[in-house]
Amino acid sequence: MSDVEPRWLDAEEQATWMALTGVLVRLPAALDAQLQRDAGISHFEYQVLAGLSMTPGRTLRMSELADFAVASLSRLSHTVKRLEKQGWVRRRSDPADGRCTLAILTDTGWDKVVATAPGHVAEVRRLVFEPLTKAQQRQLREAGRRIHHTISPDAAWPGDV
C-alpha cells in the first residue's frame, strides 16, 4: 500500500463529479424507459439497430458493431439473436473473411429504426439539448471529447463523421 496521501477532490470537483455521475446513471435509464414505452426495445437494442442503419449496405462486422455499441461480443451476440427473432437483423459469414460474421439490418429492421427514431430524438433533445445553451452544448461536446480521449486514446470519437 502506498504511503502517498490521495489527492482528494476539492468541493468544486466533488460537485462536478456528483453531477456527472448523476447524468451517467439517470440518462441511460431515462432513454431506456422512453424506448421501452414507445417502441418496446431497450436503448442498447436501438443503438445496435441505429448503428447498422448508418452504415453502407446497413451491414457491419460484429466486431465493428460491438465497438460502435461499446459492448462485448458476447453481449452483442445475445442482443443480435433477439433482434434476429424479431426479423430486424440477420447474420451471415463475411465473404471477404469467413472467420468474421456480418450483422445486416433487414428492411423490417430499417422500418423499426425509422418508426422509433423520431421519439428517441425528441427525448434526447428534451433531456440533453433543451436545458443547455448553444455555448453549453459546445462545452459539453468538448468535455466529452477530452474525457473520451483520456479513456480511449486510440478509439474514434463517436461524434466525428
N, C-alpha and C positions, 0 to 999 in steps of 0.2 A: 504494500500500500504506500502511496506517495505521501511525503510529508509536506508537500506544497498545498497551501490553502487554496480551495477552489475560488475562482473568480465569480462570485455571486452576482446575479442580476441586480442592477440598481432599480429604484422604484419605477422609473420610466420604461426601462427594458422589461421589467416584470409585467407592467400594464400592457405593453405591446405584445409580449408573448401570450398573455392570457387572452387578448383579443384575437390573435391569430389562431390559437388552439380552439377557441370557441367556433371560429369560422370553419376550421378544418374538420370539426366534428359535426356541426349543425348543417352546413351547406350540403354535403353529400346526402344526409338524411332527408333534408327538405326536397332536394331534386329527386331522390328515390321515391318519396311519398307522392309527389306530383305525377311521376311517370307510372307508378303502380296504379294510382287512382284513375288517371286518364287513358292509359294505354295498356295496362296490365303487364308491364315489363319493368325490370329493375333498371337503375341508372347504368349499371355495368353492361347489361344486355343492350341498352340503347347505344352506349359507346362503341360496342362491337359492331352493331348494325351501321351506325353513322360512319365509323371508320372505314368500313367496306364501301359505303356509298360514295365516299370522297376519292376513291382510287380509280385509276384507269381500268376499265373492264369490271369494276366492282369486285376485284379479286386481289387477295394478298396471301403471301405465305403465312402460315400460322405463327411462325416465329416473329415475323414483322408485325402481325396483328397483336400479338402479345406485348411487344414493345410499345405499340401505339396505345393500347389499353392499360399499360402498366400493370401487367398481370403475369403470373407464372403460366407456362404452357399447360400445366395440369388444370388450373382454374379455367383457362380459356377453353380447353378441350371439353370440359364439363358443360360450360356455357354454350359452346357451339353445338354440342349434342342436343341440348334443349331447343336451341334455335332451329336445328335441322328438323326436329319433330314438329315444329310449327310450319315448316316449309319455307322459312325465311332465308336459310343458308344451306349450302351443300358443300361437301368436301370432295376433293379428288387429289390424286398424286400430281405433283408438278412435272409436266412433260420435260422441262429443262433439267430437272434433278429429281429422280424418283425417290430419293430419300426424304424429300420435303412434301408437305401437304399444303394444298391451296384451300383457302376458305373463299367461297363465292357467294355474293349476295344474289338471291333469286329475284325475279320480278315481283313476287309476292312480298319478299323482304324489302325491296325498294318501296313498294306501296306502303308498307308499315312505317318506314322511315319518313316518307312524305306525309303521312297522316299524323305522325307523332311529333315531328319537328316543330310545327308552329306553337303548340302548347309548351313544349320544352323551352323553346327560345323565349317565349313570353315569361316563363318562370325565371329563367336566367336573367333576363332584362329586369324583372321586378326585384329579384333578390340581390343582384350584384351591380347592375349599372345605374338604375334609377336613384339609389341612395347616394351616388357619387357624382361629383362634378367631373367635367372632361379632364381637368388637371389631375384630379384624384385617380381617375381611371388610368391615365398615363403613368402616374406614380405607382399604382398597383401593378401594372404591366412590368415596369422596370424592376420593381422589388421582386416580383415573381421570377423574372429572368435571372436576376442575380442569385437568388436562393437556388433555383433550378440548376444553374451552372456550378454552384458550390457543391451541390449534392451529386450531380452527374455531369462532370465537365465535358465528357465526350458525347453526351446524348444531344440529339437535336432538340431545339426549343419547340414545343408543340404549337406555339403561336406563329412561327415563321412558315411562310409558304414559299 
